[in-house]
């Protein structure tokens, strides 16, 4: 499976989603990427996204 390179626009969108406390799964759905790919890019950009599975409430 080939990886699709991230565009600058996608990087900016991921930053916006992280700032608005969007979950990892929701960000992945909005970006059309796997949660793993989104998590990897978020780490690369120094962002933090919480998974729905780890939220308490």
N, C-alpha and C positions, 0 to 999 in steps of 0.2 A: 504494500500500500504506500503510494507516494505521498509525501507531505506537501501541502499547499502552502507556499510562503505567505507570511503575514504582511499585509499592506500597512502603510502608515495610517490610513483611515481606520483599519481594524484595531491597530494599537491604540489610537485615540479613543475609539469606542469602548475598548476594554477598560481604559483609564476612567472613563465616565461611569461605566457600570460599577467598577470597584468603589468609586467615590460615593455612589448612591446606594451602597450596601446591598447590591444585587447578589443573589446566591450564585455559586459556581455553576450549578445546573442551569439556572435561568440565563446566565451570561453565555454559556455554551449554546443554548438553544437560539438565542438572539444572534449570535455570531455564526451559527451554522458549523460549529466545531465540536469536537469531543470534549467532555469535561477535562480529560487528561491534557489535551493540547492547550486548553484555556489556562489550566493551572500552571503548566510549564511556562507559558508566555507571561502570565502574571508574576511568577517568581523572577523571571528574567527582567521584567520591568520594575521590580521592587514593589509590587502591589499585593494586597491581601484580599482574597475572596473566601467567604465561608461557605461550606457545603451545607445543604439543607439537613443532611444526615447528622451533622455534628451540632446543630443548633439545639439549644435547650429551651423548653418553654412549656 
